[in-house]
Amino acid sequence: MENKTVLFLCERQREGFKSDLSNIKELFFERVYPPFSKAELEAEQLRDEMWNDINCKTVSDENVSFDPSEFIDFIQEQAYSKYEILNLMRYRTLGMWISCMCQVWEQQLYTFIVQEERHMGSKFLDSVKKRGFGFVKDVFELHGQNLDNMKSWKKLNELRLLVNVIKHSEGDSEKKLRKLRPDYFQYNDGVDNIDLLKLFNSTLLETTLQINEKDFIDYFDALIVSGGTCVHRFYF
């Protein structure tokens, strides 16, 4: 006997999914990222403020017997420390929000399938659902939509690998991502390219991956092209 099931994503839900992803991107750049985006400028401002304070104290207090130049190294160290903290938090924040956006997209697809499962009156085995995104891909393929064949899949696969590398550092996903984006693993210090992940063995304790704002936007664009929003009706 021939079985038929249907996946149907209505326009309202489709636009809701897209809106959710758009809000993540827009609020990130509007509200979250700006405080960390000018690390170098803030470090320079701290350096100038400390230097001015010392010079003013020297001029205003005749009893001061120290030489302001003695504090140059200390001021430089404090300014650089400020830069390192802000730059690391910029990097972490960027990585966290890229990861969040990807996880929201995956959960959109998963919940959509489970909702359709209820509407159809059928039930997938819990052991099958626990396969996560593999389960999602299989269900779409059964309904005539092979995610691997989508024009945005290469970028989406790259995104999923990046998220795994951010979370777990070294491993299988890291090896695969190196083939797709070797530039993520090459930091140029002005003389040589340095593989910071191999040096520090961590993706969150140091700014090891060379990700930037454009990567965030590129991944968002790929999600909007797919993001479950390409799904209308699929039968089998």
Buried (B, 14 or more C-beta within 10 A) or exposed (E): EEEEBEBEBEEEBBEEBBEBBBEBBEEBBEEBBEEBBEBEEBBBEBBEEBBEEBEEEBEEEEEEEEEBEEBEEEBBEBBEEBBBBBBBBBBBBBBBBBBEBBEBBBEBBBEBBBEBBEEEEEEBEEEEBEEEBEBBBBBBBBBEBEBEEBEBBEBBBBBBBBBBBBEEBEEEBBEBBBEBBEEBBEBEEEEEEBEBBEEBEEBBEBBBBBBEEEBBEBBBEBBBBBBBBBBEEBEE
